[in-house]
């Protein structure tokens, strides 16, 4: 029987993932637990239980890409850079409208670029500010969109 931190319960699925059933997930989809009055990820707690402490700055990643899985055989340690490379390699990097942090749509990006080009001769340099107000985003974000630094 696998070792369990106190009160942590899971069910094993067909992929041998240990899916936590006793605790909810945070806004990023990871299971959070309380250890010594400090909130931490359940997958990190399991890693420490089976493998020892996690060095400062290191991440515990999932081979199975299942955020509620705490199977120690599905976990591995890496840096934030390793985590980003793993995410990109597995096609989980959300771009454009699929990125949950975006406030704008592809159609709005096209409008912003067209309005800026038309407005260069018609408006004063406040054109960027006008667009920022209209689309309810920061001026610097409009500048990055216009200069293809964002939404390339």
N, C-alpha and C positions, 0 to 999 in steps of 0.2 A: 504494500500500500504506500503510495507517495506521501512524503512529508507535507503537512499543510500548516501554514501560519494559522494561529488561532482564529477561528470564525471564518476563514476563507474556504468557500465551497465551490466546486466546479463539476462539470460533466464532460466526459471524454467523448469527442465526436469521431466520425469515420476517418478523419485525417490525423487522428491521435492528438488533436488540440485539446488542451484542458481549458474549456470555456468557463470562465467565472460566472456563477449564477447567484452568488450571495451579495454582491455589491454592484452598484450602478457605475456608469461611465462618466467621465468628465466631458467637457466640450470638444475635446480632441478624440474622443472615443476610447480612451484608455481607462482601465479599472483603477480607481484610487482607493487606498486603504489608509488607516491611521496607525502609525508606528511611533511609540514613545511620544505621543501627542503631536506628531508631525505627519503631514499628509505626504504620501509617496505612491508611486505606481506599484500595483500588485506584481507586475512582471519583474520590477527591480527587487522587491522583497523576496520573491522566489529565487531570483538569481543569487542573492546574498545567502539565502538559506542553503542552497546547493553548492555554491561556488566560492563563497567568501565575499569580502567587501568589494565595492565598486570604487576604483580610483576616481578622485575628483576630476570632473570634466569629461568623464566617459559616459557613454550611453549604453543601454541594453536594448538591442534590436531584435526583431522577430524574423526568423527565416520564413515563417508561414504567412507573414503579413496579416495576421489575425490579432488585432489589438487587445482582445479579451482573453487571449491564450496565455497561460502561464506554465506550459510544459517546458521544463528547463532544457530539454533536448531541442526545442524550437528557438531558444534564445542564444544570442551571442553578443559579445561586447565589441564596441567600436567607438570611434570619435564622432563628433557631429558631422565632420566631412564624410566619414564612412557612411553615416546614416543618409546624408544627402545623395551620395553616389548610389547607394542601394535603392533609394526611392526613385531616382531618375532611371536607373537601369531597369527597374521593374515597371516603368511607365506610370508611376503614381504622382508625378509632378503635374499639378493642375495648372493649366495655362488659360489665359483669356477669360471668357465667361464662366468656365468651369472652376476657376479659383474662387473659393468662397469669400475671400476678402475684397473682391472687386465690387465697385459700386456702379461701374459703367458697362454698357453692352458694346458689342462690336459695331453696331449701327451708330451709337453715340460717338465712338472713337472716330469713325469716318466723318460724321458731322463736324466734330471739333476740328479736325484737320482741314476740312473744306472751308469752314467758316473762318479759320485763321488765315488761310491763303487769300480768301476774298477780302478779309478785313485788313490786310497789311497796308493797303493804300487808302482804305476808307476810314479806318479807326486809328486812334492814337495808340501808344504802347499799352494803354489800359485794356486792350483787346483780350489779353490773357486773363486779366482780372475779371472782365465781363463773362468770359467763358467759365471761369472757376465758379463764379456766383451762380450762373445759369445751371451748371451741372452739379453743383453742391460738392465740389472737391477743392483741394488745395491748389493754389497758383502753381506751385512747383510740379504738381502732378500734370497739370495742363501743359506746362513747359516740356516735361518729359515725353508726353504724348506727341506733341507737335514736332519735337526733335527726334522722334523714334527711339527714345531711351526706354520708354514703356510701351507695351502693346506693339512690339516690332512686327 
